[in-house]
Amino acid sequence: MSKIVVFMSVPLNGVMQAPGRPDEDRRDGFAYGGWAGPYSDETMGQASAESMAHTDALLFGRRTYEDFYSVWPNQTDNPFTDVLNNTRKYVASTTLSEPLPWVNSTLLRGDAAEAVAELRAQPGRNIVILGSGLLVQSLMASDLIDEYVLLIHPLVLGTGRRLFAEGVPLADLALQQAITTTTGVVIATYQPKRPA
């Protein structure tokens, strides 16, 4: 069985909107795009590389997939470009159609939770969700998230879309590991407490 892993940057108050670039996601007038950049360091890079080393596939919602596709295939000076291009990518969307433009991309058909449950049931390693907050929230509701790797930044944003928005289901989590970077980011790995 594969594991569904959320790998997400959040500030202390759980905003997940636009960590990478100022123009990444301006919905609702969000003005803090690129907030995660100043906190990058070697420890964070190692954590990202370690995560990708145990990843068989990536899972995206439509918006995040389109954003990643607009940026990553064109990066020629970043070691993650080849990794992202070569990794299998699954996309949950009701508006996209195949063929998808980014190499190694597959559209999940039908209900996203049912499609992800089928992927999860197959043998393999991690299927990692990057960004895609609405998808994460819908998979939480179906108890399909096996692990959260949260890069918790020492920052509070007064506005923005939150990973754990109002109405998400109760999730009792057990801390598996915590690493602190040189910039004060805590990389915390949690797993849901489930009955044996």
C-alpha positions, 0 to 999 in steps of 0.5 A, spaced: 500 500 500 502 506 498 502 512 503 499 519 501 503 524 504 502 532 504 508 536 504 506 543 505 509 550 507 505 554 512 506 560 517 504 559 524 497 560 523 496 555 517 496 559 511 498 555 505 497 561 499 502 563 495 508 561 499 513 561 493 512 567 489 509 574 489 504 572 483 503 565 485 496 566 487 493 573 488 486 570 490 482 575 495 487 580 494 492 576 497 498 580 498 504 576 501 506 571 496 513 569 496 512 569 504 516 562 504 522 564 500 526 568 505 526 562 510 530 557 505 536 554 507 540 547 506 536 543 512 530 545 508 533 543 501 535 536 504 528 535 507 525 536 500 530 531 497 529 526 502 522 526 501 522 526 493 527 520 494 521 516 497 516 518 492 513 514 487 508 520 484 506 527 486 498 528 486 495 535 485 489 539 484 488 543 478 490 550 480 497 547 483 498 543 477 497 549 472 502 553 477 507 548 477 507 547 470 507 554 468 514 554 472 518 548 473 519 545 466 522 552 464 527 552 470 534 550 467 538 551 473 535 547 479 536 540 481 528 539 482 526 540 475 529 533 472 526 530 479 519 534 478 519 532 470 521 525 471 516 523 477 509 521 475 504 526 476 496 525 478 491 531 477 485 531 480 480 535 476 473 536 473 475 541 468 482 539 465 482 533 459 487 529 457 492 529 454 495 533 460 501 538 457 506 536 463 510 530 461 508 524 466 501 527 468 495 523 468 488 525 469 484 522 475 477 521 473 471 521 477 471 522 484 477 525 487 477 521 493 475 514 490 481 515 485 486 517 490 483 511 494 485 506 488 492 509 488 493 508 495 491 501 495 496 499 490 503 497 492 508 503 492 512 508 496 509 515 497 504 519 493 506 526 495 501 532 495 504 539 494 500 545 495 493 543 493 489 545 499 482 544 497 484 537 495 488 535 501 481 538 505 477 533 501 482 527 502 482 529 510 474 528 510 475 521 507 481 519 512 486 518 506 492 522 508 497 518 512 502 523 513 503 531 514 510 534 513 509 541 515 514 546 514 512 551 519 515 558 518 516 563 524 511 568 521 504 570 522 500 572 516 493 576 517 490 573 511 490 568 506 487 561 505 488 556 510 490 549 510 486 547 516 480 551 514 473 552 518 469 545 517 475 540 516 474 534 520 477 532 527 484 530 526 488 527 532 495 527 530 502 524 533 508 527 532 513 522 528 519 527 527 521 535 528 527 538 525 529 545 526 532 549 520 537 555 521 532 560 519 527 557 525 522 553 520 520 547 524 519 541 519 514 537 523 512 530 521 505 528 523 501 521 522 494 521 524 492 516 530 488 511 527 485 504 531 490 498 530 
